[in-house]
Amino acid sequence: MGSLTELKSVERSTNVDVLRAFAALGVLFGHAYILSGKYPAATLHHPLQFLVVQGGVGVWLFFALSGYLIAGPFVRALVTGDPLPGLKAYAYRRVGRIYPLYLLAFVVIAFWGLEPGIHPTWWQYPLHAALLQNLVPGQEQALLFTAWTLSVEVIFYLAVPAVASVIRRLHKGPIRVRHFGLGIASLWLLSIMWTALADKLPSVEYSLWLRIVFPGVFAMFCPGILVSLAVTSWHAAGRPPRPLEWVMAHRAATLVGAAVLALSGAMLATRHSLLIYDAGRMFFALASGLVVSIAVVSAEIPGRVGRILAELGLISYGIYLWQGVIFGVLDRHPTWGIIPLHHAGTAAYVVHAMFLLALIIPVSWLSWTLIERPVLGWFKRRGGSLTVETKTEMLAGADSS
């Protein structure tokens, strides 16, 4: 995407799909140890375990991508003064993207995958089915453990148009890019402060809850929102702003910087302190923002590798969702005897990672082909156009389905 013409003509970004693939596979590899019945601590004394456990930070990359993709059209409308995206089309797309497949997975986990001894009460079923469990302390991972991030995403989906509408009511005209950026930076700081205060609470349950309820996790979306703001500035000015221009000229250095930030965050995660661990999350947030910015300014990844990774990105939601279901079902039915090994260690991890890939990739491809794609197409047709503009004028990749 080296020019404005290329930026405006791309309806869907292959690079963004590749990032989705890396995020989903990172989470999968980070969870592979669960099949051994033992989830290792993130310790520097065991390098492989250390790197594997950090694979779960793919979640933070997903949040940065959502910040870029979901907030992008609203950011552009507020900065340019154009009409906000239509709420009907937006709602249909978001519901169609996340709920149909999740409800199927939820039914499977409710009937066949709940851990022995867990007996949900009646109110938990509608709460978790609606993906509102993060609003209730202790319910974040009570049924399907991977769904807590989906609950955060749903709240973000609701917050973006609501906040944008309030801003538009208070300020009718275009908003300067600098002022908008300062606003996002301020909200980012408030999110960090929220998490720091939560870390100090004497109640462990409420402390853990407040750390992953939306205000605390909002900081992880902010880098992606700022990237979308930079792209909006690019559209308006006809040339990339200085930060993106620097990234374009120093892609390798930017990637190294992202790796250093991620490694620093991973090292902080080895400390037995919630405050230090949450400080490490900001390193992951910054690293995710840099990676997204590289994807935005770089040419589409060519060749077979790019196509394969992009295809995995298309089914990344299924990869993320179905692994939680499969873990639950296998844990509930150990007598099936299909888990290859029952001990921990490097060999067991490699075998279990390959085993999970062999299970989850076909299931995710089938769910995308038979369920997600046709259902999402139906929701899009029912919802209509997202904006009054043509699709080719949308942000690159803003159609986040």
C-alpha positions in Angstrom: 0.0 0.0 0.0 2.6 2.5 -1.0 0.3 5.2 -2.5 -3.0 6.8 -1.7 -4.6 5.3 -4.9 -3.7 1.8 -3.7 -4.9 2.6 -0.2 -8.3 3.7 -1.4 -8.8 0.8 -3.9 -8.3 -2.1 -1.5 -11.6 -3.5 -0.3 -10.0 -6.1 2.0 -6.4 -6.2 3.2 -4.5 -9.5 2.8 -2.0 -8.2 5.3 -4.6 -7.8 7.9 -5.9 -11.3 7.3 -2.3 -12.5 7.8 -2.1 -10.8 11.1 -5.4 -12.5 12.1 -3.8 -15.8 11.3 -0.8 -15.1 13.4 -2.9 -14.0 16.3 -5.2 -17.1 16.2 -2.3 -19.5 15.8 -0.4 -17.8 18.6 -3.3 -18.3 20.9 -3.7 -21.9 19.8 0.0 -22.7 20.4 -0.1 -20.9 23.7 -3.0 -23.2 24.8 -1.5 -26.4 23.5 0.0 -27.3 26.9 -3.5 -27.6 28.4 -3.8 -31.0 26.8 -1.0 -32.3 29.0 -3.1 -31.4 32.1 -0.5 -28.8 33.2 -0.2 -25.2 32.1 3.4 -24.1 32.7 4.4 -20.9 34.4 6.0 -18.2 32.2 9.6 -18.7 33.4 12.9 -17.6 31.9 14.4 -20.9 33.1 12.6 -22.9 30.4 12.9 -20.9 27.1 10.5 -23.0 25.1 7.8 -22.8 27.7 8.4 -19.1 28.1 7.9 -18.5 24.4 4.9 -20.8 24.1 3.0 -19.3 27.0 3.5 -15.9 25.5 1.7 -17.1 22.4 -1.5 -16.2 24.2 -0.7 -12.5 23.5 -2.3 -13.1 20.1 -5.4 -11.9 22.0 -3.8 -8.4 22.3 -3.1 -8.4 18.6 -6.8 -9.2 18.0 -7.8 -6.2 20.1 -5.4 -3.9 18.2 -6.9 -5.1 14.9 -10.4 -4.4 16.2 -9.3 -0.9 17.2 -8.1 -0.3 13.6 -10.9 -2.1 11.7 -14.0 -1.4 13.8 -13.3 2.1 14.9 -11.8 3.1 11.6 -14.9 4.2 9.7 -16.2 6.1 12.7 -12.8 7.8 13.2 -12.8 8.8 9.5 -16.3 10.3 9.7 -15.6 12.3 12.8 -12.3 13.7 11.4 -13.8 14.6 8.0 -17.2 15.7 9.2 -18.9 13.0 7.0 -22.0 11.2 8.2 -21.4 8.4 10.7 -21.7 4.8 9.5 -25.3 3.6 9.4 -26.2 1.9 12.7 -28.4 -0.7 11.0 -25.7 -2.0 8.7 -23.1 -1.8 11.4 -25.3 -3.8 13.8 -26.2 -6.4 11.3 -22.5 -6.9 10.4 -21.3 -7.1 14.0 -24.1 -9.5 15.0 -23.6 -11.7 11.9 -19.9 -11.8 12.4 -19.8 -12.9 16.1 -23.0 -14.4 17.3 -24.2 -17.2 14.9 -21.0 -19.3 15.2 -20.6 -18.4 18.9 -24.1 -19.6 19.7 -23.4 -22.9 18.0 -20.2 -23.3 20.0 -22.0 -22.3 23.1 -24.6 -25.1 22.6 -21.8 -27.6 22.1 -19.9 -26.6 25.2 -23.1 -26.4 27.3 -24.2 -29.9 26.5 -20.9 -31.7 26.1 -18.0 -29.6 27.3 -18.6 -28.2 30.7 -16.0 -29.3 33.3 -17.1 -32.0 35.7 -18.7 -30.4 38.8 -19.9 -27.3 37.0 -23.6 -26.9 37.2 -24.7 -23.5 35.8 -27.8 -21.8 37.2 -30.5 -20.7 34.8 -29.4 -17.1 34.6 -25.9 -18.0 33.5 -27.1 -19.4 30.2 -28.7 -16.2 28.8 -25.9 -14.1 30.2 -23.2 -16.1 28.5 -25.2 -16.6 25.3 -25.5 -12.8 25.0 -21.7 -12.5 25.6 -22.3 -10.2 28.5 -20.5 -12.4 31.1 -17.7 -9.9 31.6 -20.2 -7.5 33.2 -20.6 -9.9 36.2 -17.7 -10.7 38.5 -16.6 -14.3 38.4 -18.4 -15.1 35.2 -15.7 -14.1 32.7 -14.5 -17.7 32.0 -17.1 -19.6 33.8 -18.4 -21.7 30.9 -16.4 -21.3 27.7 -13.0 -19.9 28.8 -12.0 -18.3 25.5 -15.3 -16.3 25.3 -14.2 -13.6 27.7 -12.4 -11.8 24.9 -15.6 -12.0 22.7 -17.5 -10.4 25.6 -14.9 -7.6 25.5 -15.3 -7.3 21.8 -19.1 -7.0 22.0 -18.8 -4.2 24.6 -16.3 -2.5 22.3 -18.7 -2.9 19.3 -21.4 -1.2 21.4 -19.1 1.6 22.7 -17.7 2.7 19.4 -20.9 4.0 17.8 -22.3 5.3 21.1 -19.2 7.4 21.8 -19.0 8.5 18.2 -22.6 9.7 18.4 -22.0 11.6 21.6 -18.9 13.3 20.0 -20.9 14.2 16.9 -23.6 15.8 19.0 -21.1 17.8 21.0 -19.0 18.7 17.9 -20.9 19.0 14.6 -17.9 19.7 12.3 -14.7 18.0 11.5 -12.3 17.2 14.3 -8.6 17.9 13.9 -6.4 14.9 13.8 -4.2 16.2 16.5 -7.1 16.8 18.9 -8.5 13.4 18.1 -5.2 11.8 18.9 -4.9 13.6 22.2 -8.4 12.4 23.1 -7.5 8.7 22.4 -4.2 9.1 24.3 -6.1 10.5 27.3 -8.6 7.6 27.2 -5.6 5.2 27.0 -4.1 6.8 30.1 -7.4 6.6 32.0 -7.6 2.9 31.1 -4.1 2.3 32.4 -5.1 4.1 35.7 -8.3 2.0 36.0 -6.2 -1.2 35.8 -3.6 0.1 38.2 -6.3 0.9 40.8 -7.9 -2.5 40.2 -4.6 -4.2 41.0 -4.6 -2.6 44.4 -8.0 -3.9 45.5 -8.0 -6.3 48.5 -10.6 -8.5 46.9 -8.9 -10.9 44.4 -12.2 -11.7 42.6 -13.1 -8.0 42.0 -9.5 -7.1 41.2 -9.3 -9.8 38.5 -12.7 -8.8 37.2 -12.0 -5.1 36.9 -8.7 -5.8 35.1 -10.4 -7.5 32.2 -13.7 -5.7 32.2 -13.9 -3.2 29.3 -12.4 0.0 30.8 -9.3 -1.9 31.8 -8.9 -3.7 28.5 -9.7 -0.6 26.4 -6.0 0.3 26.4 -5.3 -2.7 24.2 -7.6 -1.3 21.4 -6.0 2.2 21.5 -2.9 1.5 19.3 -5.2 0.2 16.5 -7.5 3.2 16.8 -4.4 5.5 16.5 -3.3 3.6 13.4 -6.8 4.2 11.9 -6.4 7.9 12.7 -3.1 8.0 10.9 -4.7 6.3 7.8 -7.5 8.9 8.0 -4.9 11.7 8.0 -3.3 9.9 5.0 -6.6 10.0 3.1 -7.2 13.7 3.9 -3.7 15.0 3.2 -2.7 12.8 0.3 0.5 11.7 2.0 1.1 9.6 5.1 1.7 11.4 8.4 5.2 11.4 9.7 4.8 8.3 12.0 3.5 6.1 9.1 6.1 7.7 6.7 8.8 6.6 9.2 7.4 3.1 9.4 7.3 2.9 5.6 11.0 3.9 5.4 12.1 1.6 8.3 9.9 -1.5 8.2 12.6 -3.8 9.4 13.6 -1.5 12.3 9.9 -1.1 13.3 9.5 -4.9 13.3 12.6 -5.3 15.5 11.1 -2.6 17.8 7.8 -4.5 18.0 9.7 -7.8 18.8 11.7 -6.0 21.6 8.6 -4.6 23.1 6.8 -7.9 23.0 9.8 -9.7 24.6 9.9 -7.0 27.3 6.2 -7.5 28.0 6.8 -11.3 28.2 9.6 -10.9 30.7 7.4 -8.6 32.9 4.8 -11.4 32.8 7.2 -13.7 34.7 7.0 -11.4 37.7 4.6 -12.4 40.5 2.9 -9.0 40.6 -0.3 -8.0 38.9 0.8 -4.4 38.7 4.0 -5.4 36.8 2.2 -7.9 34.7 -0.4 -5.3 33.6 2.4 -2.8 32.9 3.7 -5.5 30.5 0.4 -5.5 28.7 1.2 -2.0 27.5 4.4 -3.3 25.9 2.2 -5.8 24.1 -0.2 -3.1 23.1 2.6 -0.9 21.6 4.0 -3.9 19.8 0.6 -4.8 18.3 0.2 -1.2 17.1 3.5 -1.3 15.4 2.7 -4.6 13.7 -0.6 -3.2 12.5 1.1 -0.1 11.1 3.6 -2.2 9.2 0.7 -4.2 7.7 -1.0 -0.9 6.6 1.9 0.6 4.8 3.4 -2.5 3.3 2.6 -4.1 -0.1 0.4 -7.2 0.1 2.3 -10.3 1.0 2.8 -12.1 -2.4 3.0 -15.8 -3.4 1.7 -19.0 -1.9 2.7 -18.2 1.7 0.7 -15.0 1.6 -2.3 -16.8 0.2 -2.2 -19.6 2.7 -1.8 -17.2 5.7 -4.6 -15.0 4.3 -6.9 -18.1 4.1 -6.1 -18.9 7.7 -6.9 -15.3 8.6 -10.3 -15.8 7.0 -11.0 -18.7 9.4 -9.2 -17.1 12.4 -12.4 -16.6 14.3 -13.2 -20.3 14.1 -9.6 -21.2 15.0 -9.9 -19.1 18.1 -13.4 -20.1 19.1 -13.3 -23.9 18.4 -10.1 -24.5 20.3 -12.0 -23.5 23.5 -14.8 -25.9 22.6 -12.4 -28.7 21.8 -10.5 -28.2 25.0 -13.7 -28.4 27.0 -15.0 -31.5 25.3 -11.7 -33.4 25.6 -11.5 -32.4 29.3 -15.0 -33.5 29.9 -14.5 -36.9 28.2 -11.0 -38.1 29.0 -12.1 -41.7 28.6 -12.3 -41.2 24.8 -8.5 -41.6 24.9 -7.8 -39.5 21.8 -5.3 -37.1 23.5 -2.0 -38.4 22.2 0.1 -38.0 25.3 -0.6 -37.5 29.0 2.5 -35.8 30.2 4.2 -32.5 29.9 7.5 -31.6 28.2 8.8 -30.4 24.9 7.9 -33.5 22.9 4.4 -33.6 24.4 3.9 -30.0 23.5 5.0 -30.4 19.9 2.7 -33.5 19.5 -0.3 -31.7 21.1 0.2 -28.6 19.0 0.2 -30.6 15.8 -2.8 -32.6 17.1 -4.7 -29.4 17.7 -3.9 -28.0 14.3 -5.1 -31.3 12.7 -8.4 -31.0 14.6 -9.1 -27.2 14.5 -8.1 -26.2 11.0 -10.5 -28.5 9.3 -13.3 -27.7 11.7 -12.7 -24.0 11.3 -12.6 -24.3 7.5 -15.9 -26.2 7.5 -17.6 -23.7 9.9 -16.4 -20.8 7.7 -17.6 -22.5 4.5 -20.9 -23.9 5.7 -21.9 -21.4 8.4 -20.0 -18.2 8.8 -19.7 -17.0 5.1 -23.3 -17.7 4.1 -24.7 -16.4 7.3 -22.6 -13.3 7.2 -23.6 -12.7 3.6 -27.2 -12.8 4.6 -26.7 -10.3 7.5 -24.8 -8.0 5.2 -27.6 -8.0 2.6 -30.2 -7.4 5.3 -28.2 -4.5 6.8 -27.4 -2.7 3.6 -24.5 -0.3 3.0 -22.3 0.6 5.9 -21.9 4.2 4.8 -23.2 6.5 2.1 -19.8 6.2 0.4 -18.8 3.5 -2.1 -16.9 0.5 -0.7 -13.8 1.5 -2.6 -13.7 4.7 -0.6 -13.6 2.8 2.7 -10.5 2.3 4.8 -8.4 -0.5 3.6 -9.6 -3.6 5.4 -12.4 -1.7 7.3 -14.8 -4.4 6.2 -13.6 -6.5 9.1 -15.6 -9.6 8.3 
